[in-house]
Amino acid sequence: MKINFFQKTGLILFICLQTQLALSQTPVNSTEGVSLKESSVQQNADSIKKVAQLSESPAVQKLFIVTAELRPRAEFRYGYRQLRADSSEPAYFVNQRTRFNITYKTEKLIFHTSIQDIRLYGQTGQFSANGTIGMFEAYAEPKLTKNLSLRIGRQRLAIDNDRLFSAANWAQASRAHEGIRLIYANTKLTTDLVGAFSQEKENIFGTDFSPTANNNYKILGVHNLKYKFSDAFALTTITATDGFENKTNKKVLYLRATSGGRVEFTKKALYATVAGYYQYGTNPDGKEIAAYYIQPELQVKISKLTTRLGAEYMTGDNATQASKIYKSFIPLYGVAWKFMGNMDYFTAFPSNTKNGGLNNPYLFLIYDVNKKLSLRADGHLFFTQNKVLNKNKEVIDPYLGFENDLSFRIKFNEYTTWDFGFSYMIATKSMETIKGGNAAHTPIWSYTMITFKPELFNSSKNK
């Protein structure tokens, strides 16, 4: 499909708005369950919620806040991401994230920057000549009306439960997008429209974009609505379109669209939700897409114990049958470890499943001992959704293995937390086809992490 720049922009907005228009009367500000590494990591809140919190701050002409974060993490890897081979040796290292966040707010403007340094201990040596400072976020957000604002710049994009769009807080560098975001929020409804256009350099002519260092999109459009009908019922809808250039013909742009949402029901100690997304359009290789994703979950909280039982169903391709239709669902720019295990065996789709899709029944147990200490145990069963062939061209058994993630978290004070986790996997021979190595060797992974997040200055508290 050959389209010019203005057609690209119009098509993005059309797809985002048309799919959601019928739903625009009914979306959500949802109640989210506890998530995987989210309970063992200081998860950053959705940026829309941060806007609301700032807007509801005391009526002052100007607000200036400076916060910091120091987060060193030590890891022991002996089967993390892939199975061990007979000759494999364990890996261990320490990495660290350092951030300084500055937020300035007036009645008409929010200005925010987040500067970060990401390092691996010992990598730069004692005398480092190379700078490692980077910009995680930098945006201005003028307020257009009481409920409407426009965010411009580099910004995190955390939508709903992070399945399709996440800031990926567990990763030390995290993820951010560069573009604009039109945000509307009131007490029941939040909706936002995101637009992004990427270039590698400041071209004299043309808009060719074929990065070799990453697989970033050329264009992105997202429409998200959330509506809370009552304390018991909420609805979320998301439509996203991302576009990629043809690798040999720069005038051809492949558009991939993802539409769906999530319903939630809450009643006292019971929480139930179902999410579903359909993916269509054309993948970056020019193949027609017809893929989908379903996630039901039931959560019950009794006293200090929270139990979550659910499953993820992600379609894949049948390796025994040639097809013109691409059926592997791609979870866009969300996080996988939050849903599919701390050992990160399934984070890059479709390669991590050999295009076979994935079924992931799970059971999470979270026990809050007190306000300072929480314990957690997560269990996952992994199955391929469709047929995958081994090196002998034989269809493998769909059962891949079991993963168990154990962790605890201690909150010492309002700015200091300590997290520890230990994970292991019982893999099958089928996992060897997917991840290589030897399934007879039990994969293990462990980490310990301390996070300091002090508020250095707050003008509302320093008068």
VENTA-V152109 format. One record per residue. N is the residue number from 0. PSI is psi in whole degrees, -180 to 180 (NA if undefined). D_LAST is the distance of its C-alpha to the last C-alpha in Angstrom with 1 decimal. Layout:
N;PSI;D_LAST, N;PSI;D_LAST
//
This chain:
0;124;60.0, 1;121;59.4, 2;146;56.4, 3;-179;54.6, 4;-44;50.8, 5;-35;50.5, 6;-38;52.6, 7;-50;50.5, 8;-45;47.3, 9;-39;49.0, 10;-40;50.6, 11;-51;47.3, 12;-39;45.7, 13;-48;49.0, 14;-45;49.3, 15;-46;45.7, 16;-40;45.7, 17;-43;49.3, 18;-33;49.2, 19;-13;46.1, 20;-42;47.0, 21;-22;49.0, 22;-7;46.2, 23;-11;43.3, 24;-12;43.6, 25;75;43.0, 26;-156;40.4, 27;147;37.8, 28;93;34.5, 29;158;36.1, 30;116;35.8, 31;143;36.5, 32;169;38.3, 33;142;37.3, 34;172;38.4, 35;-96;40.1, 36;-10;38.1, 37;-36;35.1, 38;-17;35.2, 39;10;35.4, 40;148;32.8, 41;96;29.2, 42;133;30.1, 43;139;27.9, 44;159;27.5, 45;137;29.2, 46;-27;27.3, 47;-41;28.0, 48;-36;26.2, 49;-39;23.2, 50;-45;23.3, 51;-42;23.5, 52;-42;20.6, 53;-39;18.4, 54;-27;19.9, 55;4;19.3, 56;164;15.5, 57;146;13.4, 58;89;14.3, 59;154;11.8, 60;-41;13.3, 61;143;12.2, 62;130;11.4, 63;120;11.8, 64;134;13.0, 65;124;15.2, 66;163;17.6, 67;161;20.8, 68;132;24.2, 69;121;27.1, 70;84;30.2, 71;143;33.5, 72;128;36.5, 73;136;40.0, 74;145;42.9, 75;119;46.6, 76;123;48.9, 77;63;52.5, 78;16;53.3, 79;131;50.0, 80;-33;50.6, 81;155;54.4, 82;150;57.1, 83;143;58.2, 84;170;61.4, 85;-31;63.8, 86;6;62.7, 87;142;58.9, 88;148;56.6, 89;152;53.2, 90;144;50.1, 91;144;46.8, 92;172;43.8, 93;128;40.0, 94;170;37.8, 95;141;34.0, 96;133;31.3, 97;129;28.1, 98;146;25.5, 99;124;22.2, 100;130;20.7, 101;126;18.3, 102;128;17.4, 103;129;16.1, 104;134;16.3, 105;-176;16.7, 106;-22;18.9, 107;-6;21.9, 108;141;21.5, 109;129;20.7, 110;126;21.2, 111;136;21.8, 112;146;23.4, 113;110;24.6, 114;135;26.4, 115;154;28.7, 116;124;31.3, 117;127;34.3, 118;156;36.7, 119;125;39.7, 120;125;39.8, 121;-12;42.6, 122;-39;43.1, 123;-10;41.8, 124;180;43.0, 125;-30;41.5, 126;97;41.6, 127;122;40.4, 128;-8;41.1, 129;132;40.0, 130;148;36.5, 131;9;35.4, 132;135;32.1, 133;169;32.2, 134;112;30.2, 135;-51;29.9, 136;146;28.0, 137;106;27.1, 138;157;26.9, 139;142;25.5, 140;88;25.6, 141;143;25.7, 142;122;25.8, 143;-40;29.2, 144;-173;28.9, 145;-38;26.9, 146;-3;28.7, 147;132;30.0, 148;163;28.5, 149;115;30.2, 150;127;29.2, 151;125;30.8, 152;-162;31.2, 153;126;31.6, 154;149;30.4, 155;152;31.3, 156;92;33.6, 157;111;33.6, 158;132;35.7, 159;-124;36.7, 160;19;37.8, 161;9;37.9, 162;-36;41.7, 163;-32;42.1, 164;124;38.8, 165;152;36.4, 166;-7;33.7, 167;58;35.9, 168;-29;33.0, 169;-41;35.6, 170;133;36.8, 171;-38;34.6, 172;-26;34.6, 173;-178;34.3, 174;139;35.4, 175;157;34.0, 176;156;35.8, 177;117;35.6, 178;-153;35.9, 179;152;34.5, 180;114;33.5, 181;120;33.5, 182;129;31.6, 183;133;32.0, 184;134;30.4, 185;-164;30.4, 186;-28;30.6, 187;-29;34.1, 188;133;34.9, 189;137;33.5, 190;143;35.6, 191;152;35.3, 192;123;37.7, 193;138;37.5, 194;137;39.6, 195;144;40.1, 196;123;42.7, 197;142;43.4, 198;148;45.1, 199;-30;45.8, 200;171;45.9, 201;90;45.7, 202;151;49.3, 203;-41;51.4, 204;148;53.4, 205;171;53.2, 206;35;50.7, 207;139;52.4, 208;102;50.2, 209;74;51.8, 210;142;49.4, 211;-22;51.1, 212;-15;48.0, 213;176;46.9, 214;40;48.1, 215;152;45.4, 216;159;46.2, 217;-41;46.9, 218;151;45.5, 219;134;43.5, 220;133;42.8, 221;134;41.2, 222;125;40.8, 223;131;39.1, 224;142;38.8, 225;133;37.5, 226;133;38.2, 227;107;37.7, 228;-39;40.6, 229;-176;39.6, 230;-17;38.1, 231;-29;41.4, 232;135;42.3, 233;154;40.6, 234;138;42.1, 235;139;41.1, 236;142;43.0, 237;132;42.8, 238;129;45.1, 239;141;44.8, 240;124;47.0, 241;146;47.1, 242;142;49.6, 243;139;51.4, 244;147;53.8, 245;137;57.4, 246;-21;58.0, 247;-24;61.1, 248;102;60.7, 249;-12;57.3, 250;-6;58.2, 251;128;58.1, 252;125;54.9, 253;126;55.0, 254;127;52.7, 255;130;51.8, 256;146;50.3, 257;124;48.9, 258;145;48.5, 259;-153;47.8, 260;-162;45.1, 261;138;44.4, 262;147;44.7, 263;141;43.0, 264;130;43.8, 265;129;41.8, 266;106;43.1, 267;-116;41.6, 268;0;42.4, 269;135;44.3, 270;130;43.1, 271;143;45.6, 272;151;45.3, 273;128;47.7, 274;147;46.9, 275;139;49.4, 276;141;49.6, 277;134;52.5, 278;133;52.7, 279;-179;55.1, 280;-137;55.8, 281;134;56.7, 282;171;55.5, 283;-15;54.8, 284;4;58.5, 285;14;59.7, 286;142;60.9, 287;139;60.5, 288;140;58.1, 289;89;58.5, 290;158;56.3, 291;166;54.2, 292;136;51.8, 293;138;51.5, 294;102;49.1, 295;149;49.5, 296;142;47.4, 297;132;47.4, 298;134;44.6, 299;133;44.8, 300;119;42.3, 301;113;43.9, 302;-119;41.7, 303;-2;40.1, 304;127;42.4, 305;127;42.0, 306;128;45.2, 307;124;45.4, 308;125;48.9, 309;-171;49.4, 310;154;51.2, 311;137;50.8, 312;112;53.8, 313;118;53.8, 314;155;57.0, 315;-174;58.9, 316;150;62.1, 317;112;65.6, 318;-13;66.9, 319;-6;70.5, 320;123;70.5, 321;140;69.8, 322;146;67.8, 323;-10;66.5, 324;132;63.5, 325;116;60.5, 326;5;59.3, 327;118;56.7, 328;136;53.3, 329;121;50.3, 330;35;46.9, 331;-120;45.3, 332;35;41.9, 333;-171;41.0, 334;145;41.0, 335;-40;44.2, 336;-27;43.3, 337;-24;41.1, 338;-28;44.3, 339;26;47.2, 340;140;46.6, 341;-18;44.4, 342;0;47.3, 343;39;47.0, 344;-22;50.7, 345;84;50.1, 346;-25;47.4, 347;111;49.4, 348;142;51.6, 349;2;54.5, 350;-34;55.4, 351;-10;54.2, 352;15;56.8, 353;38;59.5, 354;17;59.0, 355;1;60.0, 356;-177;56.9, 357;138;55.4, 358;131;55.5, 359;79;52.8, 360;140;53.0, 361;156;50.2, 362;121;49.0, 363;134;45.5, 364;122;44.7, 365;123;41.1, 366;116;40.7, 367;101;37.3, 368;-47;38.0, 369;-167;34.6, 370;-17;31.0, 371;-24;31.0, 372;131;34.6, 373;144;36.5, 374;151;40.1, 375;142;41.8, 376;124;45.4, 377;131;46.3, 378;136;50.0, 379;140;51.4, 380;136;55.0, 381;131;55.7, 382;144;58.6, 383;144;59.6, 384;-32;59.8, 385;-177;62.8, 386;132;65.6, 387;140;65.0, 388;143;67.8, 389;-174;68.1, 390;-19;69.7, 391;11;73.1, 392;29;72.3, 393;146;72.3, 394;126;69.8, 395;159;67.5, 396;135;66.7, 397;-23;63.4, 398;122;61.9, 399;-32;59.7, 400;-178;58.1, 401;136;55.6, 402;139;52.1, 403;123;50.1, 404;119;46.4, 405;136;45.0, 406;160;41.3, 407;160;38.7, 408;133;34.9, 409;127;32.8, 410;107;29.0, 411;-40;27.8, 412;-170;24.1, 413;-13;21.6, 414;5;22.0, 415;126;25.6, 416;153;28.9, 417;129;32.5, 418;140;35.3, 419;139;39.0, 420;149;41.9, 421;130;45.6, 422;148;47.9, 423;163;51.7, 424;142;54.2, 425;101;57.8, 426;159;59.2, 427;175;62.6, 428;-30;65.1, 429;-33;63.8, 430;-28;60.5, 431;-37;62.4, 432;-38;63.4, 433;-43;59.8, 434;3;58.1, 435;-169;60.9, 436;-164;61.3, 437;116;63.0, 438;-14;62.1, 439;-22;63.7, 440;121;60.8, 441;119;57.8, 442;137;54.7, 443;157;51.6, 444;141;48.0, 445;153;45.1, 446;156;41.5, 447;138;38.6, 448;136;35.1, 449;137;31.7, 450;126;28.5, 451;123;25.1, 452;72;22.2, 453;152;18.8, 454;114;15.5, 455;-34;14.4, 456;140;11.1, 457;113;9.3, 458;-26;6.7, 459;-18;6.6, 460;-4;6.0, 461;57;3.8, 462;NA;0.0
//
